[in-house]
């Protein structure tokens, strides 16, 4: 569908596909037929790429991988990663597990990833930060039907802090907002505990660090 829309918008589009042995799902087959009916061509995965490529759209594997990509899939992933053009991954960078962010083999290094319907655990865990790039989200009009009650995890960011931290008075100080005891470290390995204590102080907590042996 992306190729057809790009072509309809006047963008010169080249589509390479790995033809599997199993029949395509109904929706994918309809999209394939629509592309061909619009005059598009489908090239073999080893076909030469155009000399000028402004963006690579990765829609090879999506969310369903459970093993390392092989054959033509792995070759296309390598070729995309070594190309100068940025990669836009649809739903998941191919080769990155949507379930847990693991990378069993070759994986697309995307500049941006567009997630459909809902965010996936593998987009924010494991190796995701190395491969996702900038993560974008499109609910495809299904937001009113998504309750989130069955989500296996919750995502928190800076905007979540207002639910936990009450506004502070201008005259308050670290002694008014609880105390934190940080215990850890050893001889020559006090870096982590020092950073933790400093972070707590910067956040406004009263803190005491005990670098124990």
Secondary structure, 3 states (H helix, E strand, C coil): CHHHHHHHCCCCCCEEECCCCCCCCHHHHHHHHHHHHCCCCEEECCCCCCCCCCEEEECCCCCCCCCCCCHHHHHHHHHHHHCCCEEEEECCCCCCCCCCCCCCCCCCCCCEEEEECCCCHHHCCCCHHHHCCEEEEECCCCHHHCCCCCCCCCCCCHHHHHHCCCCCCCCCCHHHCCEEEEEECCCCCCHHHHHHHHHHHHHCCEEEEEECC
